[in-house]
Amino acid sequence: MPNHSIKKRNIKAIILAGSRDFGRCPLASHLPTALWPIAGKPALEQLLRHLSRQGVKQATICSNGDASLLQNSVSCVNSMQLKFLDEPLPVGTAGCIRDAADGDTNELFLILPAGLISPPNIDMLIQAHLAGNSDLTIMLKADSEITSQYSIYIPYLTNPY
């Protein structure tokens, strides 16, 4: 792990937008969860706004065939450099992260699910990551009333060769 100070503008957010969930409910089969409306805006747009307000300048959104739909639905985050990745063939979460990293090594990545509309304080996460001299930090948030969990990963992707 690099032993230098991290600036949020150098962090790349990787947002896992996935695809549609056939069988859960009618909305899920017609619209990716990243585009479910929250306060009149797509969940993905809400997440990107939160990240932008916390100083994140770059985000790559990974999806399974819905990249153009996602790109056309997110319009108001002008302060961020957005890249949309579409998997022509499923490569799984690790393959998506590899493709989103785009060969960058020794960079700090913030990996988030697209359905997370209110991320935690990124400064706190980065400080915990650096203080622990960690290669990977995983934040889990479980709510006693909600059965789903969200995970946020902060890895350094280093070239093992």
C-alpha positions, 0 to 999 in steps of 0.5 A, a space after each residue: 500500500 502506498 504510504 502517502 496522503 490521499 486526496 479525495 479528488 484522486 479517489 475513483 468511485 466504482 459503482 456497481 449498478 448490476 442489472 434488473 432483478 426479474 422475479 422480485 417485483 414488477 418495478 425490479 423487472 422493468 427498471 434497474 435498482 440504480 434507477 428506482 426513484 428516490 425523492 423524484 430522482 434516480 437512486 444512482 443520481 442521489 448517490 453521485 450527488 452525495 459523493 460529489 458533495 464529499 469531494 469525489 471527482 471521478 466515478 465509473 458505473 458498472 452495469 450488465 447491459 443498461 449503461 446507456 439507460 443509466 447514462 441517459 437517466 443521470 444528468 445533473 452531476 456536472 462536477 464529476 467525471 463519469 464513465 459508464 461501463 457495460 459488460 457485453 458478457 457477464 464477468 462478475 463483480 471482480 471482473 467489473 472492478 478490474 475493468 473499471 480500474 482500467 490498469 491503474 495500480 496503487 490507486 484508492 478505489 471506493 466501491 459502492 452499490 448503486 442502491 446506496 443513496 446516502 454514503 457515510 462520511 468518506 473522510 472517516 472511511 479513508 482515515 480508518 483505512 490509512 490508520 490501519 495501514 490496510 490494503 482493503 477496508 470493508 464497511 458493513 452496515 446492517 439495520 435491525 429493521 432491514 434485512 439487506 446489507 450494504 458493503 463499501 470496499 476501499 482497496 488498493 489495486 496493486 499489480 502483483 507482477 
